[in-house]
Amino acid sequence: MKKNFKIIILIFFAIILIYFLKTNFTEYNLEKSINACIVAQKRTSETFDLEKAKKYCDEQVRKQKEDY
């Protein structure tokens, strides 16, 4: 009985840990993708506006994430 209880507690904590890591690192990876897009926009654009690039990249990256 104690062995089953320990296994259930371990599984419960593993699920919480996986959920926590997924939510935190998903946002981190999204921000890195947006920043990479902004750098690419800066390198390829003759007239660079940071706010427009942020808005454009945010829309494009989030759209690609939804489509994936």
Secondary structure, DSSP 8 states (H G I E B T S, - for coil): -HHHHHHHHHHHHHHHHHHHHHHHHHHHHHHHHHHHHHHHHHHH-SS--HHHHHHHHHHHHHHHHHH-
